[in-house]
Amino acid sequence: MENVDVLTIAAHSDDIELTCAGTLIKMIDKGYSVGILDLTQGEMGTRGTPEIRAKEAEAARAMIGARFRVRMNLGDSRLTASVENRTARPRPLDTRPVTRQASNN
């Protein structure tokens, strides 16, 4: 994950699109860098699977123009204020040096 000017955080992967995607696009157009952090995988959703949601989330990230999207796994419909959840840190899924170099171009 890289530093960004704006980090949006939401419980589910469609929350950003439904609430503030237009604002994020405007911010990107003004030169701000944007990242998206989803706290859950959306596994409790009634339409589709978490795998489908992951593909949709990546497509939406690309359409918005966000630099990255990280999907944590804090348990859909089970978010609590536990110490474990409050101290969880998002980590990139792929940290191989070549991948990191390619993503910075």
C-alpha positions in Angstrom: 0.0 0.0 0.0 1.3 3.5 -0.8 0.6 6.8 0.8 -2.4 8.6 -0.6 -4.0 12.0 0.1 -7.5 10.5 0.7 -8.1 7.0 2.2 -11.8 6.0 2.2 -12.9 3.3 4.6 -16.1 1.3 4.5 -17.5 -1.9 5.8 -18.5 -3.4 2.5 -17.0 -3.2 -1.0 -20.0 -1.5 -2.5 -20.4 1.1 0.2 -17.8 3.5 -1.4 -19.4 3.3 -4.8 -22.9 4.0 -3.3 -21.9 6.8 -1.1 -18.9 8.8 -2.4 -17.5 7.5 -5.7 -18.5 10.8 -7.5 -16.6 12.8 -4.9 -13.6 10.6 -5.2 -13.5 11.0 -9.0 -13.7 14.8 -8.6 -10.8 14.7 -6.0 -8.7 12.6 -8.4 -9.5 15.0 -11.2 -8.1 17.8 -9.0 -4.9 15.9 -8.4 -5.5 14.1 -5.2 -4.5 10.5 -4.8 -7.1 8.1 -3.4 -7.1 4.7 -1.8 -10.0 2.4 -0.7 -10.1 0.2 2.3 -13.0 -2.3 2.7 -13.2 -3.8 6.2 -14.9 -7.0 5.1 -15.1 -9.4 2.2 -18.8 -9.1 1.8 -19.4 -12.8 2.6 -22.9 -12.2 4.0 -24.3 -10.6 0.9 -27.3 -12.2 -0.7 -26.2 -11.7 -4.3 -23.1 -13.3 -5.7 -20.1 -14.7 -3.9 -17.1 -13.0 -2.2 -15.1 -13.9 -5.3 -17.5 -12.1 -7.6 -17.6 -9.1 -5.2 -13.8 -9.0 -5.4 -13.8 -8.8 -9.2 -16.6 -6.1 -9.1 -14.6 -4.2 -6.4 -11.5 -4.1 -8.5 -13.5 -3.0 -11.6 -15.0 -0.2 -9.6 -11.6 0.8 -8.2 -10.3 1.1 -11.8 -13.3 3.1 -12.9 -13.0 5.5 -10.0 -9.2 5.8 -10.5 -8.2 4.9 -7.0 -4.6 3.8 -6.7 -5.4 0.7 -4.6 -8.1 -1.1 -2.9 -7.5 -3.4 0.1 -10.2 -5.8 1.3 -9.7 -6.8 4.9 -11.4 -9.8 6.4 -12.9 -8.6 9.7 -16.1 -10.6 9.3 -19.1 -9.3 7.5 -22.0 -8.6 9.9 -19.7 -9.5 12.7 -17.7 -6.2 13.1 -17.1 -5.6 16.7 -14.9 -3.2 18.7 -12.6 -5.9 19.8 -8.9 -5.2 20.4 -8.1 -7.5 17.5 -10.3 -5.5 15.1 -9.2 -2.1 16.4 -5.5 -3.0 15.9 -5.8 -4.9 12.6 -3.6 -3.4 10.0 -4.2 -3.6 6.3 -1.4 -5.3 4.4 -0.9 -5.6 0.6 -1.7 -9.0 -0.7 1.3 -9.2 -2.9 4.6 -7.9 -1.6 7.0 -9.4 -4.1 9.6 -6.7 -5.1 8.9 -7.0 -8.8 5.2 -6.6 -8.3 5.7 -3.5 -6.0 8.1 -2.0 -8.6 5.6 -2.6 -11.4 2.7 -1.0 -9.4 4.7 2.2 -8.9 5.0 2.9 -12.6 
